[in-house]
C-alpha cells in the first residue's frame, strides 16, 4: 500500500488478500469495498465487523450461501 494511506493488508486462508484502510479525514476504516465502513472512534467494533466479513466471504462459506 502507499505510504500516504495508513492501512494494512490481511491475507486470508487460501491466499486472498484484503486491504483495510484508515481515512483520517473522513474518520472511517474501510475494507474490501466502499460500502464496508466503520468509524475510527470504535476500532474494536471495526475489528469485529472485519472479522465477520472475512468469515462470511471465505471461499468455503460462499459455496454455502449460493442457492
Buried (B, 14 or more C-beta within 10 A) or exposed (E): EEEEEEBEEBEEEEEEEBEBBBBEEEEBBBBBEEEBBBEEEEEEEBEEBBEEBBEEBBEEEEEEEEE
